[in-house]
Amino acid sequence: MQLATPAAGVQNEGLGMSFLCPSRGPIAGMVASGLTLLFATVPARSEDDGSKARAVLERVSAAIAANRSSAKSVILVGHGEVKGYATTKVAKPEKPPYHRQFKFTFTADDFGRRKRWEDSWTGDPAASEQDSRFALVDDKVLSVLNRGAGLIEPAEFMHSNPPPICSLDFYRDHWPSVTDDESVEAVLKHSFNQKRLQWTVQELPDGTISMTCHDVEDKDVVKPLVIEVQPSRGYLVSKLIDFAELPAVTYQWKQDAGTQIWYVAKKTFKTWVKLPSGLVYWDEAVIEIDEAHFNESVPEEKFTFGGLGLKPGSAVYDARVSPNVRYVYQPGAQSLDAVAEGVVPPAAAEAWEREQVSRHRWIVRARFTGFVLVAGVGGGYLYARSRRRAKPAV
C-alpha cells in the first residue's frame, strides 16, 4: 500500500519517535495513537454495520482471551530494524536520520505475570549504548543499566513507558496498542454509545474483515479509522490504520504447530511527525520472530537481578521513591529492609560481607586445625610403627 505524505498544516503527534526509541526512557512507547480519538468520540451512524462491527470486535476479544490463556509461558527470539528519516534532505537536519538493527528475546511465565526483555543493538548512531535487560515481576520493574547498576521502578511505569519496539510482548501484542485504556474491551465499552461515527464492514477477497469508521461531526478528521481482522488467523487483528491514514501497526500471525497458539510472526510500524520547519519526519520499524516456544519450563532465576546479569556488589537504585534510595545487590544477604531478592541496604550488605569473611576465616582455621590433628596422629602412628619394626627380636 502506498502511503500518502500528510497534507500541509496537519500534524500527527500521537505516535512517532517515542514508539521506536530503542531505550526505555520516559518518551518510550506508543501512548497516544489515533485510537485515543476513537475512544473519546465514536459510534455508529449505520445501525446495521455498527452492529456488525461490534459483533466482530466481540469475537476478537474472545479470541484474544482464549489465545492468551493457552500460553502459560512464552519465549520469543527475533530480530528487526528501525529507521528514521525526513522527506527532504537538508544540510543541517532538525532531527538526524538513524538506521539501527537489533536482536531480542522475550520471556514470560505464569501467564504473563513475570516477564523479561533483553535486546542488543547495532547500527548508527551509537546503537550498542541502547542494549537493555529488564524484567517485570509482581509490582516492580527490575532493569540493569549500561553502566552496570540496577534500577527498580514501579510496575505502573510499564503502562506509560512500555518496552522498546524491539521487545515484543506476547500478551499485549494481541491488540495494536500498549496501554490498558486502548484495549479492544475499551473500544467495545466506549465506541458504540454515541452517534458520531459511520461504520462500514466488508469482507475482502482473501476473507479478511475490514471495518472502517468516519467521524461525521469532527471536520478536522478527514480520514477513516480502519481495523482489519483475519478469521483464518484466529480471528485476530492484522492491521490498524488510524484517522491520519497511517498503518500504525500491521501484524502477520502464525500458529505454533505443537500448542496451536497464535503469535505475531512479523510486525511492521510506520508513523510521522511534522517538524517545526515544516518537514515531515518518518519513523519505521520491522520486527520478525525467528523462534517461538510455548509452555516450556522457565527458571524463576530468569526474573531476578542475578538472572539479568547484575554482578554481586553492584549498586541498585529504588526509583519508586523520591529521592531515589541506593541499595546493594548481594545474593544471599538477608534483611527486613530488602526491596528485592538480594537487594539490601548498604549496611546490611557490609554486615553480610563481614559475616562471610569471618565464616571463611573460621572454615580455613577449622580445616587447618583438622589437617594438623590428622597429620599429627598419622605421623605418630607411622613413627611408632617404624620403631616396632626397627626393634631387634629377642
N, C-alpha and C positions, 0 to 999 in steps of 0.2 A: 504494500500500500504506500503510495506516495504521500508524504506528509507536507502539508502546506505551512509555510512560514507565517507566523501570526501577523495580523494586519497592524499597521501603524496605530499607535495610541492604545493598543490592547496589551495588558500585562497578565502574566500568569505567575504569581509568586507563591502559589500554594505548594508547588513542587520545586525541584531544582537541585542545586549542588548539594544541599543538605542530605538528600536521599542517597547520593552517590559518594559522599565523603567517606574515605576509607579509614578514618579514625573515629573513635567513639567520643566525640566531643558534644557539647550542648547543641550543636547545629545538626547532629546526625539524625537522619531519619525522615521519612515522608510523613509529615504530621498534619498537613492541611491541603489535601487534594481536592479535586472537583467534587468529591463525594460530600465534603462538608457543606457545600452549597445545596446539594441534593437533600441532605438531612434537614436543612433549615427551611427549605421551601416546598417541596414536592406535591404531587399526585395527579390523579387521572382524570383527564377530560373525557376520554373514551372509556365508558364503563366496561365494555367487553374486553378490550385489550388491557385495561388496568387490572381486571380480574385475572386475565391470563398471566400477566407479569407477576402478580402476587403468587399465583399457583406455582409458577416456575421457581421463584425465589424460595418458596417453602420447600420445594423438592431439593433445591440446592442446600438449604440449611440442614435438612435431614441427612443428605449425603455427606456433608462436611462432618456432622456429629458422628455418623457411623464410621467414616474412614479414620477419624482421629481416635475413636475409642478402640479401634483394632490394633493400634500401634502402641504397645507398652514401652518399647524402646526403639530408638531410631539412630542410625549412623549414616550420614551423608558425606561423601567426599567428592569435591568438584573443583572446577576452575572457571575463570572468566576474565573479562576485561572491562574497564571503564574508561571513558574519554570525554573530554570537554573541548569545545571549540566555538569560535564566533563565526557568524555567517560571512563577515567581511574581514580580511586581514588588514591590520594597521601596524604602523611602526612600533607604537607603544600601547599594547592592549591593556584595557582596564582590568581584564581578568585573563591571566595567561592560559594557554591551552595545556592540556595534560593527556597522557595516554599511559595507563598502568595495567598490568596483568596481575592476577592473584590466584592462589590456591587456598582452599579452605576445607575445614572439617567441622561438621555439626554433629553433636552427640547429645542425646536426650534419654532420660529414663523415667520410670514411674509416670507414664502418660504425660510427659512434658513438665512435671513438677521440678525436675532438675534438668538443666540444660548447660551445654558447654560449647563455646565457639573458639576456633583457632584459625588464623589466617596469616599468610605470608605474601609479600608484595614484591614485584619487580617493575621496572619501567621508570618513567620520568614524570615529575621530578621527585627525587629522594623517596622513592616508594618503600624502600626497606625500613624506613623510620616509622612506617604505619603498621608494622606487624603487631598483632594483638592476640591475647589469650584471656578469656574471661568466662565466668560461669554464673548462672542464675540458680541459687539454692535457697529454697524457702522464701524468706522475706528480704534477701540481700543479694547483691551482685558482687562477686569476687573477681578482681582483674589484676593482671601482672603488667606493670608499666615497663616501657622500653629501658628505663634506667635501672631496672632490677628491683623496684619496690612494689609492694602490694597496695591495693586500694579496695575499700569496702564502701558500696553505695546502696541506697535503698532500692528495693525491687521496683518501686514506682518510677525510678529513673528509666527503666526499660520501656515504659509506655510513651514517654515524651522524647526519649533519645534511644531508639531501638538499635539493634546491631547494624553494622555497616552492610551495604548491599551485598558484599561478598559472602556474608554469613547468613545463609538461608535459615529459616525456622520452619520446620515441617508443620508444626501445629498452628502457626499463624498464617502460613502461606497458602492456605486454602481459599482465602479471600484477598483480593488485591489491595490490602491496606495493612497497617501495622498496629493501629490502636483499637481498643475495645469500642470506642464511640463510632468507629467506621466499619462495624461488622455487618454481616448480612442480616443479623437479627435487628440491628438498629435501623437498617433500611426498611425492613418489614414493619417495624413499630412506628416510624415517623414519616414514611414516604407514601402512604395511601390514605391519609386522613384530611387532605386538602384538595382543592380543585385547581391546581396551578399547572400541572404537567399533563401533557398529552402523550399517552403511551402508544407505541406500535410494536406488535410482536409478530415476527415472521420466522419461518423455517427456511434455512439456506439449503442449497442443493446437497451439501455434504451432511445434512442432518443437524447442523448447529442451529440453536435457537438464538435469534438476535432480537434484543429488546432495546428500543430507543425511546427516550423521553425528552420532550421540549418544554421548557418553561415558557408558557404563553403569556405571562404577565411581566416578566423581567425583560425589558428592552435591551439590556446590556448582554444578555446571554443569547447569542445567536446560533450556537452550535448545540447539537443534542448530546445527551449522555448515552453511551452505548454499552450494554452488557451482553456478552455472548456466553452461552452455556452449551456444553457438549454432552448430550445424553449418552453417547457412545464411550465417553471418558468419565464414567462415574457420576454423571450429572453435575460436573464441577465447572467453575468459571474459567474460560480460556482467554478472555480479553475484556478489558475495561478501557473505554475512551471517555475522558471527561468532557466537560462542556466547551473546552477550548480546542476540541478535535485533536487531542494528543493521546496516543496509546500509552497511558500511564504504565500499564503492566500487561504483558502477554505471556500466557502460560502454555507449555506443551506437557500434557500429562502422560505418565507411563505407569503401567501396573506391574507390581512385583509378582513374578511367577509363583513364588512359594507361598506368600501370605495373601495375595490378591489385594494388597494395599496400593492405593494410587498415590503417586508423588510427582512433584514438579521436576521433570527431566531437563527442561530448559526454560529460562525466564529472561525476558527482554524488557527494557525500560527506556523511555526517551521522554525528555521534557525540555523546557526552555525558560529563560528569564530574560527580560529586556533590561539592558544596562543603561545607566544614566545618559550615555552618549546616543542612545537610540539603537545601538547594535543588539542583535539577538544572539544570546549565548546558549548553545545546546549542550545537554548532558545525556550521555548514552551508557547503557550497561547491558552486557550479555553474560548470563551465568548458566553453566551446564553441569549436570551431575554425572560423575564417572562411576561411582559405586553407591549402592543403596542397600542397607541391611536393616532388617526389622526383627524385633522381638528376640534379640540376642542378649546374652548376659553382659551387663556393663558394670565394672567395679565402681563402688562408691568413691574410691580414691580419685577417680577422674574429675570429681566436682569439688576438690579441695585445693588449697593453695599448693600443696605438695604435688598434686596431680597436674596443676597448671605450670609446674616447673619453678616455683619460687624457692630460692635457696634458704636453708636454715640460717637464722641470724639477720634476715632481711627486715627492713622497716615496713610496716603496714599502717596505712593511714585510714582512719574511720571518717569518711566524708558524710556520714549520716548526722553528724553534729557539727555545730559551728562555734568556735573554730575547730578544725579537724584535730583529732586526737591520735597521737603516734603510739603504735604498738610494735611488738617484735614477733616475727614468726619463728617459733621454736618448737618443732614437732616433739611431742611427749610432755611438754610443760603443762602443768595444771594450775588453774587459777579461777576463783569465783568471778573474777572480772574479765575472763576470756570472752572475746566477741566472735570467735570462730575457732574451729579446731586448730590448736597450736598457736593461736594468736592471743598473746597475753601482754600485760603492761611490762614496760622495760624492767621494773624492779623484780617482777616475778620471773622474767627470763634470766636475769642475772642470778637470782637465787637458785633457779634450776641449773644453771651452768656451774655454779659453785658446788651444788649438790652432786652433779655429775663428776666434777673434778675430784671432789672428796671421795666419792664412791670408787672412782677409777684408782685413786691412790690406795684406798683400802684393799681393793682387789689385787693390786700389784703387790702390796705388802703381804697379804694373805698367801698369795701364790709363792712369793719368795720364801716366806717362813715355812710353808709346806715343803718347798724344794729343799731347804736346809735340813729339815727334820728327816725327810726321806733319804737325803744324801748321807746324813749322819748315821741313821740306823743301818742303811745299806753298807756304808763304809765300815761300821763296827762289825757287822756280820761277816763281811769279807775278810777283815783283819783277823777276827777270831778263827775263822775257817783256815786261813793261811797258817796261823800259829799251830793249830792242831795237826796240820799236815807236816809242818816242819819239826814237830816234837819226835825224837827218836824212840823206837819201840823198845820196851824193857824186856 
